[in-house]
């Protein structure tokens, strides 16, 4: 996994000069300039010009955040056009929608290698985040990412809306607003598939951007489960997502106590703290918490 996981990915329509102009004032860890669903077919050529022009104005090493691009899926005629247009701008990563499995990621990785070489960009420097659950077959292949040798793979994320369409479902939530069984299962398999592959697990978007309390509760639960970040669809969601996927001051204080306790007892594999028994997995989790905190705050 990366040393510093991306907490928030904010979608930006690739043909909206107004929304792209607000990037510098938003605290997202990464922006995903969209060439797919947010852009009408007639506007896709315009977006293919606007997005790389915008990214080139902010070269690598001068960006406050990472710049990613969601390209069109491989079952459309636009994927290669998208990649050919944007690679020379050296985005940090590609979001690949509607993948059927690791073979789709490998195919796009080969395209990227050729285009990076032609553009004089370091081969392998553009990462890939597949939306790995949007077709009916894709959930069955989530475990195949482990051992697939995909060096560009940043993580796995999942989506519910396109999967609903793929299976002819009339909805994906129950009366209480919670995901129904199929989508809870797919979400869990995505989480497990990501960790089996040693990459980041990125939770899907929270649709109601006017519900900050619901978003915070959902994000805290996702982080507790093992997700390291989340997709956002509105700038108002970014600060909540960043906060939720960062260690709290209480977590940092407890992690320091755990690390100090084990340091003071180097020959012990199990120790008691605040009435709880701790062992080596707790120590490793505490070390990860401190590393993440120190990387962001020094």
N, C-alpha and C positions, 0 to 999 in steps of 0.2 A: 504494500500500500504506500501511497505518497506520505511524506513526512507531515504534511499539513493538508488534511482533506478539505475539499471545497464544501462549505456549509450551504451556500445558497446559489442556485442557478436561476437567473431571471430571464424569462423570454422577452425578446424585443422583435416586433415585426420587421422583417428585413427591408420593407418598402416604405417605412414610416420615418421620414426625416425628423419629425417632431419628437417621436419617442426615442430615436437613436440619439438625439441631441441632449437627452436627459441622463445619459449614462454616467457622465462624470459627477453628477450630483447624487448618485445612488450607491449605497454601500454593499451591493452584492459582491460576493467573492468571484463570481463568473457571470457573464452575460451570454445568452444563447440567441444569436441573430438568426431569425427563422426564415428559411426559404420554402418551408413546407406548408402546413395548414393555415398559417396566419396570412399567407400571400395568395391572392387569386391567380389563377392560371395566366390571365392576361398581364399580370404585374410581375411575374417571375423573372422575365428578362431585366426589368428595372431593378429588382432586388439583387440580382446577380451582379449588377454594376455598383449599386449603392453600398452593399455590405463590404466587399473587399476595399473599396475606396475609403470607407470609414476606418477599417482596421489598419490600413496602411498609414493612416495619419498618426497612429499610436503604435509604433514598432515594439517588438518584444524588448523588454528591459525598461520600457517607459510607460508601462500600463499599470494602473492602480489595481486592476482586476484582470482575470483571464477572459479572453474573447473566444467563444465557441460559436459554431454555426450548425444549425440543424438543416441537413440537406434533405432532399426528397428520397423516398425509399427506392430500393433496387427494382421494384416491380413497376416503376414509372420510367419514362424516357428522359428524365431530367437529372439523374444522379451524376453522371459523368460531366454534364454541363455545369452543374453546381460545383463539383470538385475542381474542374479545370479553371473555373472563375475565381475561386477563393484561395487555393493553395499558395499562390504567389504572395498573398497578403500575410502568410504565416500565422494563421489562427492557432490558438493553443490546443483546440480540439474540435472534433466533429461529433455531433449527436446524430446517430443513425436510427431512424424510426422503422418500425414494422419489420424487424429482422426475424428470420425463421430459426436462426441458431448461429453458432460460432462460424460456420462456413461463410455467412454473409459478411461478418466482420473481417474475416481473412481476405475475402475478395476486395473489400474497400481498402483494406490495408495495402494490398498490392497496388491498387490504383494510386494511393497516396505516395507510396515509395517512388513510383515512376514520376509522378508530378513534382514531388519534392526534389528529386534529382534534377529534373529539367529546370526547376526554379532556383537551384543552388541553395536549397534549404537543407538543414541537417535531416537525414533520413531517419524516420521514426519519431521526430519531435512533435508531430501532430497526433494527439491521443484520440481515442474513440470511446464514446459512451453510447452503447446501444440501448434502445428502448426494447427490452428483451421479452416482452409478454403480449405484444399487440396482435399476434396471429394465433390461430387455434393450435398449431403445432409447436409454437415456440416455448410454452411452459414445460413441455416434455424434454426440452433440450437444455434447460438451465444448468443442470449438473455437468453438461459437456464442456462448459467454459473452463472448468478445472482441467489442467493438463492440455489445453488446446494450443498452447504456445503463442498466444496473442500478446505480443510485447507492447502493443499500443493500447491495450485495454485499460482504461482508467477505472471503470466500474460497471455496474449494471443498474439500470433503473427500470421501472415498470409503468404501464399505463392501463387505464381501465376503459376509457371511452372507445378507442379503436378495437379493443378486444370485444367489447359489447357488440359493436357493429359486425365484427368478424364472425361471431357465433349467433347473430340474430336475436340478441337479448333486448328486451324492451326497457331494461334498467339494470343498474348495478349496485343499488343501495336498498336497504329495507325501510320499514316505516319510521325507524328511529334515525335514519340518515347514515347508518353504518354500512360498510361494504357487506354484500351478501357472500355466502360461503365460497363461491368460485373465485371471487376477487381477493378474499382474505387468503385463500390457499395460494393463489398466484403470487401475491405479495410476499408471503412467507418463503415460497420457493425461490423468488428473486433474491431475498435476503440471504438465504442459505447458499444459493449458487454463487453469489458475489464473494462470500467469505470462503467458500471452498476453492475459488479461483484466486484468492488472495488479493482482491481488489475492493474498491469502495462500493457500498450499497447506498443508493440514492433513492429516497422515497418520492412518490409521485406528487403532483400538485394538490393543493387544498383549494377546492373550487370557489368557495365563498370568501372573497377577499374582504368582505365587510364584517367578517366574524373573527376578530383578532383573538378572542379568548378561546374559541374552538381551535384555531390554528395553533396557538401555543400549547394547548393540551395535547393535540395530535402530534406535534413535533416532539414534545417531551417524551411521549410514549414511544415514538419511533426511535429516538436516540437511545432510550432504555433498552429497546429490542436489539439494537446493533446497527441501525442506519447512521450514516455519518453526515448526511446532508439532504437537501430537499429542493425540488423545483418550485419556483414561484411564478405566478402569472400576473402579479401587480406589485409595483414598488412598495406599496404599503405593507407587504408581507415580509420584506427582506430583513428588517431589523429584528422582527420576532424570530424568524428562522435562524439568523446568525446567533442570537442570544440563546435560543433553545439548543442549538448544536454546539455550544461552547460550554466548558466546565464552569459551574457556578463557583462563587467564592467559598461556599461551604464544601463543595466537592474538592476544590483545590486544597483547602485546609486539611481535610480528612486524608487526602492522598499524601500530603507531606508527612502527616503523622504515621501513616502506614509505612512509607519508605524509611522514615527515621527509625521506626520500631524494628524493622528487619535489619537495618544497618547496625543497630545496637545489639542485635542478636544474630550474628551471621551464621551460627551453627544450628539455628532453629528453622524448621520448615513450616511449623504451625505455631501461631501466637494469638493471644487474646487481646482484644481492644474494644472498649465500650461494651463489654458483655458479649462480643461476637468472636468466633474463632476465624482466623484468617490464615490462608496458606499461599503458596506461590502464585496461583492465578490472581489472587487479590493484589499481590505485590505488582504483578505485571500490569494489571489494570490501573493501579495507582501511578505507575511509571508513565503509562500512556497519557493519563490525565495531566500530569505535570509537564510532560513534553509538549502536549498541545497548548497548554496555557503559556508556557515559556516562549514557544515559537511565535505566538501572537502578541505577547505583552513584554517579552524580553526579561 
